[in-house]
Amino acid sequence: MGLYPAGQGQIAAANGQELVSVDNGGAIKVSLTSQQIANLAGPGKSPVISVLSTVGAGTISAASLIGQVTSRTGSQSNTGFTDTTASGAALDTALVNPQIGQSWEWSYQNTTNATATVGGTGGVTVSGITSVPAGCTATYVVTRAAAATYTVVGYQLTDPTTANGTIICNGATPVTVADTRVTANSAIIVTLKTVGGTVGATMTIKTITPGTGFTIVGIASDTSTYNYTIIG
């Protein structure tokens, strides 16, 4: 930044408030409020990950939305839930010098084993992507359309992450596999990893208990180790 003669030159904020000036003695004067300093870490800066871990319905805070990443955790027992954003008024309060048309990206990471519904309240409208399956991440653009009024528009949804594990066959005796990532809609794929005993046909899934696991069985004398992948 170039130097100004004494008593000349200033840098002003968007609202016209003087932030940096040079007084008559040639000294540089900085006038930043604590809120203006906080704004340096607002939307558009390095994302801050906020964790939301309630069981069942939760509230996505204004700070979480502004921080740009919400990581959803918590044991949901494969039961769908709804997370609702903070109100538009709360966002206006949390933002420093909010401007109409101001926008930023926000990501919602659903690391639970259930489908999340994302909704808005009090001047916040969510559209585009309102359902985020387990293991998926949705990306949104948050825009301040007017005072206390925001649109949250989803435009990208990742594929579900796959769950993996191993099974040691116990012949014709069913093996119980504990894996809470199993849902009622899961597809379980099994492949041979290490041969043991007599390898027969593909192991057969006998039962699936959502949120708990599954049982699987092979043929007599098969003690091989198998890999499994849960999809969905």
DRENRO-333145 format. One record per residue (C-alpha): residue number from 1; residue in three letters; x, y, z. Coordinates in steps of 0.5 Angstrom, whole numbers, m for minus. Example, Ala and Ser with C-alpha at 12.3 -4.5 7.8 and 13.67 -1.06 7.14 Angstrom:
% DRENRO-333145
PT	1	ala	25	m9	16
PT	2	ser	27	m2	14
END
This chain:
% DRENRO-333145
PT	1	met	0	0	0
PT	2	gly	3	7	m2
PT	3	leu	4	12	3
PT	4	tyr	0	18	4
PT	5	pro	2	25	6
PT	6	ala	0	27	13
PT	7	gly	m8	28	14
PT	8	gln	m9	25	7
PT	9	gly	m12	18	5
PT	10	gln	m16	13	8
PT	11	ile	m19	6	7
PT	12	ala	m26	5	8
PT	13	ala	m31	m1	10
PT	14	ala	m37	m2	5
PT	15	asn	m41	2	10
PT	16	gly	m37	8	9
PT	17	gln	m34	8	16
PT	18	glu	m26	10	16
PT	19	leu	m22	4	18
PT	20	val	m15	6	16
PT	21	ser	m13	14	16
PT	22	val	m7	18	16
PT	23	asp	m7	24	21
PT	24	asn	m4	31	21
PT	25	gly	2	28	24
PT	26	gly	3	23	19
PT	27	ala	2	17	23
PT	28	ile	m3	11	21
PT	29	lys	m9	11	25
PT	30	val	m13	4	25
PT	31	ser	m20	4	27
PT	32	leu	m22	m4	27
PT	33	thr	m28	m6	31
PT	34	ser	m28	m13	34
PT	35	gln	m33	m15	30
PT	36	gln	m30	m12	24
PT	37	ile	m24	m16	26
PT	38	ala	m28	m22	27
PT	39	asn	m31	m22	20
PT	40	leu	m24	m23	17
PT	41	ala	m25	m31	19
PT	42	gly	m32	m30	16
PT	43	pro	m35	m34	9
PT	44	gly	m30	m34	4
PT	45	lys	m24	m35	9
PT	46	ser	m21	m42	11
PT	47	pro	m27	m47	13
PT	48	val	m28	m49	20
PT	49	ile	m31	m55	21
PT	50	ser	m37	m56	26
PT	51	val	m40	m62	29
PT	52	leu	m47	m63	30
PT	53	ser	m48	m70	34
PT	54	thr	m55	m70	37
PT	55	val	m59	m76	37
PT	56	gly	m65	m75	32
PT	57	ala	m67	m68	30
PT	58	gly	m62	m62	31
PT	59	thr	m61	m55	30
PT	60	ile	m55	m53	25
PT	61	ser	m53	m46	28
PT	62	ala	m51	m40	25
PT	63	ala	m44	m41	27
PT	64	ser	m44	m47	23
PT	65	leu	m47	m45	17
PT	66	ile	m42	m39	17
PT	67	gly	m36	m44	18
PT	68	gln	m38	m47	12
PT	69	val	m38	m54	14
PT	70	thr	m42	m58	18
PT	71	ser	m40	m65	20
PT	72	arg	m46	m69	22
PT	73	thr	m45	m75	27
PT	74	gly	m49	m79	33
PT	75	ser	m52	m86	33
PT	76	gln	m58	m86	29
PT	77	ser	m60	m93	29
PT	78	asn	m62	m93	22
PT	79	thr	m67	m88	23
PT	80	gly	m68	m82	19
PT	81	phe	m68	m75	22
PT	82	thr	m69	m68	20
PT	83	asp	m64	m62	22
PT	84	thr	m66	m55	21
PT	85	thr	m62	m49	20
PT	86	ala	m62	m43	25
PT	87	ser	m66	m37	23
PT	88	gly	m65	m31	18
PT	89	ala	m65	m26	24
PT	90	ala	m59	m31	27
PT	91	leu	m55	m31	21
PT	92	asp	m56	m23	20
PT	93	thr	m53	m23	28
PT	94	ala	m47	m28	27
PT	95	leu	m45	m24	20
PT	96	val	m41	m18	21
PT	97	asn	m44	m12	16
PT	98	pro	m48	m17	12
PT	99	gln	m50	m15	5
PT	100	ile	m55	m17	0
PT	101	gly	m53	m22	m5
PT	102	gln	m47	m24	0
PT	103	ser	m46	m31	m1
PT	104	trp	m42	m37	0
PT	105	glu	m41	m45	0
PT	106	trp	m43	m49	6
PT	107	ser	m42	m57	6
PT	108	tyr	m46	m62	10
PT	109	gln	m43	m68	12
PT	110	asn	m47	m74	14
PT	111	thr	m43	m79	17
PT	112	thr	m49	m83	21
PT	113	asn	m52	m89	19
PT	114	ala	m59	m86	17
PT	115	thr	m62	m81	12
PT	116	ala	m62	m74	14
PT	117	thr	m67	m68	12
PT	118	val	m64	m61	11
PT	119	gly	m69	m56	12
PT	120	gly	m70	m48	14
PT	121	thr	m74	m44	18
PT	122	gly	m75	m37	20
PT	123	gly	m73	m34	13
PT	124	val	m68	m39	11
PT	125	thr	m71	m44	5
PT	126	val	m67	m50	3
PT	127	ser	m68	m53	m4
PT	128	gly	m64	m57	m9
PT	129	ile	m62	m62	m4
PT	130	thr	m66	m63	2
PT	131	ser	m65	m71	3
PT	132	val	m57	m73	5
PT	133	pro	m56	m80	5
PT	134	ala	m52	m84	10
PT	135	gly	m45	m83	8
PT	136	cys	m46	m77	3
PT	137	thr	m44	m70	3
PT	138	ala	m48	m65	0
PT	139	thr	m45	m58	m2
PT	140	tyr	m50	m52	m2
PT	141	val	m49	m44	m4
PT	142	val	m52	m40	2
PT	143	thr	m54	m33	m1
PT	144	arg	m57	m27	3
PT	145	ala	m63	m25	m1
PT	146	ala	m66	m19	4
PT	147	ala	m65	m18	11
PT	148	ala	m66	m24	15
PT	149	thr	m68	m28	9
PT	150	tyr	m63	m33	6
PT	151	thr	m63	m38	1
PT	152	val	m59	m45	1
PT	153	val	m59	m48	m5
PT	154	gly	m56	m55	m6
PT	155	tyr	m52	m57	m12
PT	156	gln	m48	m63	m11
PT	157	leu	m48	m69	m7
PT	158	thr	m43	m74	m7
PT	159	asp	m44	m82	m7
PT	160	pro	m44	m86	m1
PT	161	thr	m38	m88	2
PT	162	thr	m38	m96	2
PT	163	ala	m37	m100	9
PT	164	asn	m32	m106	9
PT	165	gly	m30	m112	13
PT	166	thr	m27	m119	14
PT	167	ile	m31	m125	15
PT	168	ile	m28	m132	17
PT	169	cys	m32	m138	15
PT	170	asn	m34	m143	20
PT	171	gly	m36	m148	15
PT	172	ala	m44	m149	15
PT	173	thr	m45	m146	22
PT	174	pro	m47	m139	21
PT	175	val	m43	m133	23
PT	176	thr	m45	m127	26
PT	177	val	m42	m120	23
PT	178	ala	m43	m114	28
PT	179	asp	m43	m108	23
PT	180	thr	m48	m102	25
PT	181	arg	m47	m99	18
PT	182	val	m52	m104	15
PT	183	thr	m59	m102	13
PT	184	ala	m65	m105	11
PT	185	asn	m63	m103	4
PT	186	ser	m56	m105	4
PT	187	ala	m53	m110	m1
PT	188	ile	m47	m114	2
PT	189	ile	m42	m116	m3
PT	190	val	m37	m122	m1
PT	191	thr	m31	m124	m4
PT	192	leu	m25	m129	m2
PT	193	lys	m19	m126	1
PT	194	thr	m15	m132	4
PT	195	val	m17	m140	2
PT	196	gly	m18	m144	8
PT	197	gly	m20	m151	8
PT	198	thr	m25	m153	3
PT	199	val	m28	m147	m1
PT	200	gly	m35	m148	m4
PT	201	ala	m40	m143	m7
PT	202	thr	m41	m136	m5
PT	203	met	m43	m135	2
PT	204	thr	m50	m134	4
PT	205	ile	m53	m128	8
PT	206	lys	m58	m131	12
PT	207	thr	m61	m125	16
PT	208	ile	m60	m117	16
PT	209	thr	m61	m113	22
PT	210	pro	m61	m106	21
PT	211	gly	m56	m102	25
PT	212	thr	m53	m109	28
PT	213	gly	m50	m113	23
PT	214	phe	m52	m120	19
PT	215	thr	m51	m127	19
PT	216	ile	m48	m131	14
PT	217	val	m46	m138	12
PT	218	gly	m41	m142	8
PT	219	ile	m41	m150	6
PT	220	ala	m38	m155	11
PT	221	ser	m30	m155	12
PT	222	asp	m30	m148	9
PT	223	thr	m25	m144	14
PT	224	ser	m23	m139	9
PT	225	thr	m23	m131	10
PT	226	tyr	m28	m127	6
PT	227	asn	m28	m119	5
PT	228	tyr	m35	m116	5
PT	229	thr	m37	m109	2
PT	230	ile	m44	m106	5
PT	231	ile	m47	m101	m1
PT	232	gly	m53	m97	2
END
